[in-house]
Amino acid sequence: MPGQVAHDGTRKAVLSRADGVVFVADADRAQETNNGESFQSLAANCARVGLDFEHLPMVVQFNKCDLPNAVPEAEIRERWSAAPWPLVFAVAVSGQGIATTFELLIRTVYRNFGPNLKLQTEHGLSEDAFVAGALGKSA
């Protein structure tokens, strides 16, 4: 959901039924404060709907990495080095990083829920087969 405050109620409703989240941050240096506020809002909304934010299957995507004022990837990686979530650097208008983001999220969801649901042990569904199915590909 977009980061605007007007969408906060919708974000909470969607989040309450989410198995995983892609947090999309704007790589533009001028958006760093807005990114931080949106991330804090995500954490607060997770708490409000009963999700464990630290263990939530999530991918953090930095979009607009092609713009002149984009924060360099190395700087972002350094700032986020302690975060448990994978980072993806994207340029949505060209599609760069979009499929990677989705695949990483699917893998993270599988790793989070697979053991409890016994996807591999009882259902014979490997991580690769799960991802392939979600992506509409054959395993």
C-alpha positions in Angstrom: 0.0 0.0 0.0 1.2 3.5 -0.7 2.9 5.4 2.2 0.3 8.2 2.5 -1.3 8.6 5.9 -4.8 8.5 4.2 -4.2 4.8 3.5 -3.3 3.8 7.1 -6.7 2.1 7.8 -6.5 0.1 4.6 -2.9 -0.9 5.3 -3.9 -2.3 8.7 -6.8 -4.3 7.2 -4.6 -5.8 4.5 -1.7 -6.4 7.0 -4.0 -8.3 9.4 -4.3 -11.1 6.8 -0.8 -10.9 5.3 1.6 -13.8 5.3 4.5 -11.6 4.3 5.3 -8.0 3.4 7.3 -6.1 0.9 8.3 -2.7 2.3 9.2 -0.4 -0.6 11.4 2.5 0.3 12.2 5.4 -2.1 16.0 5.4 -2.6 16.0 9.2 -3.1 18.0 10.8 -0.4 15.2 13.5 0.1 12.8 10.7 1.1 14.8 9.2 3.9 12.7 10.8 6.6 9.5 9.6 4.9 10.9 6.1 4.6 11.7 6.0 8.3 8.3 7.2 9.2 6.6 4.7 6.9 8.8 1.9 8.4 7.9 2.9 11.9 4.2 3.0 10.9 4.6 -0.5 9.5 6.0 -1.8 12.8 3.3 -0.1 14.8 0.6 -1.5 12.5 2.0 -4.9 12.9 1.8 -4.6 16.6 -1.8 -3.4 16.4 -2.9 -6.4 14.3 -0.9 -8.9 16.4 2.0 -9.7 14.0 5.5 -10.3 15.3 7.4 -7.6 13.4 10.9 -9.0 14.0 9.9 -12.4 12.6 7.5 -11.2 9.9 8.4 -12.6 6.4 9.5 -9.4 4.8 11.7 -8.0 2.0 12.8 -4.4 2.0 13.0 -3.0 -1.5 14.7 0.3 -2.4 13.1 1.7 -5.5 14.3 4.4 -7.9 17.9 3.4 -7.5 18.6 4.9 -11.0 17.8 8.5 -10.0 20.7 11.0 -9.5 19.9 11.6 -5.8 19.6 8.0 -4.9 21.4 6.9 -1.8 24.3 4.6 -3.0 23.6 0.8 -2.5 26.7 0.5 -0.2 25.5 3.2 2.1 22.0 1.6 2.4 23.6 -1.9 3.0 25.7 -0.4 5.8 22.7 1.3 7.4 20.6 -1.9 7.2 23.4 -4.4 8.0 21.7 -5.4 11.3 18.3 -5.9 9.8 17.1 -9.5 9.5 15.3 -8.9 6.2 16.8 -9.2 2.7 17.3 -6.0 0.7 16.6 -5.5 -3.0 17.6 -2.5 -5.1 15.1 -1.8 -7.8 14.1 0.4 -10.7 10.3 -0.3 -11.0 9.8 1.5 -14.2 12.2 -0.9 -16.0 11.2 -3.9 -13.9 14.7 -4.2 -12.4 14.5 -6.0 -9.0 10.7 -6.6 -9.1 10.8 -10.4 -9.8 13.7 -10.8 -7.4 11.7 -9.0 -4.6 8.7 -11.3 -5.2 10.8 -14.4 -5.3 12.6 -13.5 -2.1 9.3 -12.8 -0.4 7.9 -16.2 -1.4 11.0 -18.0 -0.2 10.9 -16.1 3.1 7.2 -17.0 3.6 8.0 -20.7 2.9 10.9 -20.7 5.4 8.6 -19.1 8.0 5.5 -21.3 7.6 6.9 -24.4 5.9 8.1 -26.2 9.0 4.9 -25.7 11.0 2.8 -26.6 8.1 5.1 -29.6 7.3 5.1 -28.6 3.7 8.2 -30.7 2.9 7.9 -33.5 5.4 4.2 -34.4 5.0 3.3 -32.8 1.7 6.5 -33.2 -0.2 6.5 -29.6 -1.2 10.0 -28.3 -1.4 10.9 -24.6 -1.3 11.8 -24.6 -4.9 8.5 -26.2 -5.9 6.6 -23.8 -3.7 8.4 -20.8 -5.4 7.9 -22.2 -8.9 4.2 -22.7 -8.2 3.8 -19.2 -6.9 5.6 -17.8 -10.0 3.6 -20.0 -12.4 6.6 -22.0 -13.4 7.3 -25.7 -13.4 9.6 -26.9 -10.6 
